[in-house]
Amino acid sequence: MKFTFNEKRDLFFAGVMISLAFAILLSGGLPGLKSPGFYVIFIIAFFTAGIGFLFHELMHKYIAQGYGLFAEFKAYYKTLWFAIFVSFFGFIIAAPGAVYIKGLITKEKNGKISVAGPATNLVLAVLFLALILLINPGEGILKEFLGFGLTINSLLAAFNMIPVIPFDGSKVIKWNKKVYWIALILAIGLFILSWIT
């Protein structure tokens, strides 16, 4: 994949900022920042939410470039700062950025590019679920790490399959309804499993 300097910068800061927002949320807001375990929580957030977000966007870019299209990620810094701000109050509204695509693109190509992001989160969610079942971590930080990885990646997949613009689901359902419903059902199913495993 080819990256511009601005794109590398945006991917780095978007990954760090969205991880920070989730770390603050998981820590219980402002009081949690003073906790000695905050740095551990940030690492957990980065390797679950942060990596899930980055891989999601990179897969959009990879598929688009595979079709010979120009594709560049751009961070939404205003919404990233807003995500950090609201995380202090116990919730997150996250729109870290998007991959902008230029070139001749068909409905099929657009659908495949769009489903690539949620599909990546589904793969990550399945990996976290497999580790939970294989390792059987019991209680503790490993259980929290794997459980959050499963929850956030299945949620990212389901959220992005909302069938309205600008979400990925709006382009996937226009291309192939069967693929859309399979992806959505898998995402919801994995999210439900994250609460019972």
QUIMOFEN-V298163 format. One line per field, one symbol per residue. ss: DSSP state (H for helix, E for strand, C for the rest). psi: psi as a letter, one per 30 degrees, with the letter a starting at -180 (. if undefined). burial: + if it has 16 or more other C-alpha atoms within 10 Angstrom, else -. Layout:
ss->???
psi->???
burial->???
This chain:
ss->CCCCHHHHHHHHHHHHHHHHHHHHHHHCCHHHHHCCCHHHHHHHHHHHHHHHHHHHHHHHHHHHHHCCCEEEEEECHHHHHHHHHHHCCCCCCCCCEEEEEECCCCHHHHHHHHHHHHHHHHHHHHHHHHHHHHHCCCCCHHHHHHHHHHHHHHHHHHHHCCCCCCCHHHHHHHHCHHHHHHHHHHHHHHHHHHHHC
psi->kkkleeeeeeeeeeeeeeeeeeeeeffgaeefffkfgeeeeeeeeegdeeeeeeeeeeeeeeeeffgglkkkkkkjeefeeeeeefffgglkjkifalkkkkljkleeeeeeeefeeeeeeeeeeeeeeeeeeeeifblaeeeeeeeeeeeeeeeeeeefgkhlkgleeeeefeejeeeeeeeeeeeeeeeeefff.
burial->------+--++-+++++++++++++++++--+-----+--+++++++++++++++++++++++++---+++++++++-++++++++++--++-++++++-+-------++++++++++++++++++-++-++----------+-+++++++++++++++++++----++++++-+----+--++-+++-++--+---
